[in-house]
Amino acid sequence: MSLTLSDIDRIANLARLEMPPAQAERMLTQLNGFFDIVEQMKAVDTTGVEPLAHPTAVIDHVSLRLRPDVASEPNNREANQRSAPAVERGLFLVPKVIE
């Protein structure tokens, strides 16, 4: 897939962006480079390759670096809420802004 300058202009118009011609040229080069990479990836034969649940599942040394999900900070709710103008049952109260 290859874009043209008219495609870039149309996309910019739909996004309500004002894009000078020099910037449109740069954007065209960048987007076409992206689409070239996608085409290269689509050309790879992935027959028989199982999808991964997590990309680090196949790299042991990376998965070992993931830390356990434990609370590392103490609960300072009361101290943090002392300066709040209004608190109720541990929650910050804020004024209603939508009617």
C-alpha positions as CSV (number, residue, x, y, z in Angstrom):
1,M,0.0,0.0,0.0
2,S,1.4,3.4,-1.0
3,L,-0.1,6.8,-0.2
4,T,0.0,9.9,-2.3
5,L,0.2,13.5,-1.4
6,S,-3.6,13.8,-2.1
7,D,-4.1,11.0,0.5
8,I,-2.1,13.0,3.0
9,D,-4.0,16.2,2.3
10,R,-7.3,14.3,2.7
11,I,-6.3,12.7,6.0
12,A,-5.1,16.1,7.3
13,N,-8.4,17.7,6.2
14,L,-10.4,14.9,8.0
15,A,-8.3,15.4,11.1
16,R,-8.7,19.2,10.8
17,L,-5.0,19.7,10.6
18,E,-3.3,22.5,8.7
19,M,-0.3,20.9,7.0
20,P,2.2,22.9,4.9
21,P,3.5,21.1,1.7
22,A,7.0,20.5,3.2
23,Q,5.4,18.7,6.3
24,A,3.1,16.8,4.0
25,E,6.1,15.5,2.0
26,R,7.8,14.4,5.3
27,M,4.6,12.7,6.5
28,L,4.2,10.9,3.1
29,T,7.7,9.5,3.4
30,Q,7.2,8.4,7.0
31,L,3.8,6.8,6.4
32,N,4.9,5.0,3.3
33,G,8.0,3.8,5.2
34,F,5.6,2.4,7.9
35,F,3.5,0.7,5.2
36,D,6.6,-0.8,3.6
37,I,7.5,-2.4,7.0
38,V,4.0,-3.8,7.3
39,E,4.2,-5.3,3.8
40,Q,7.6,-6.9,4.8
41,M,6.0,-8.4,7.9
42,K,3.0,-9.7,5.9
43,A,5.4,-11.5,3.6
44,V,6.9,-13.7,6.4
45,D,5.5,-17.2,6.4
46,T,4.0,-17.8,9.9
47,T,2.4,-21.1,9.1
48,G,2.6,-23.3,12.3
49,V,3.6,-20.5,14.6
50,E,1.5,-20.4,17.7
51,P,0.4,-16.9,18.9
52,L,1.9,-15.8,22.2
53,A,-0.2,-14.8,25.2
54,H,2.6,-12.5,26.2
55,P,5.6,-11.5,24.1
56,T,8.1,-12.1,26.9
57,A,6.9,-15.7,27.4
58,V,9.6,-17.0,25.1
59,I,12.4,-15.0,26.6
60,D,13.3,-16.4,30.1
61,H,15.7,-13.8,31.2
62,V,13.1,-11.0,30.5
63,S,10.3,-12.7,32.3
64,L,12.5,-13.2,35.3
65,R,13.0,-9.4,35.5
66,L,9.3,-8.8,35.9
67,R,8.7,-8.0,39.6
68,P,5.9,-9.5,41.6
69,D,2.8,-7.4,42.0
70,V,3.0,-6.4,45.6
71,A,2.3,-3.1,47.3
72,S,5.6,-1.3,47.9
73,E,4.3,2.0,49.4
74,P,2.6,2.3,52.8
75,N,-1.0,3.4,53.0
76,N,-0.9,7.1,53.8
77,R,-4.5,7.9,52.9
78,E,-5.2,9.9,56.1
79,A,-2.0,11.9,55.8
80,N,-2.7,12.7,52.1
81,Q,-6.3,13.7,52.8
82,R,-5.4,16.1,55.7
83,S,-5.1,19.1,53.3
84,A,-8.2,18.2,51.3
85,P,-11.1,20.6,51.7
86,A,-13.7,17.8,52.0
87,V,-13.4,14.1,52.6
88,E,-16.0,11.4,53.3
89,R,-15.3,7.8,54.2
90,G,-11.8,8.0,52.8
91,L,-12.8,9.6,49.5
92,F,-12.0,13.1,48.2
93,L,-15.2,15.1,47.7
94,V,-15.2,17.5,44.7
95,P,-17.9,19.9,43.6
96,K,-20.4,18.8,41.0
97,V,-19.4,20.3,37.6
98,I,-22.0,18.7,35.3
99,E,-25.7,19.3,35.8
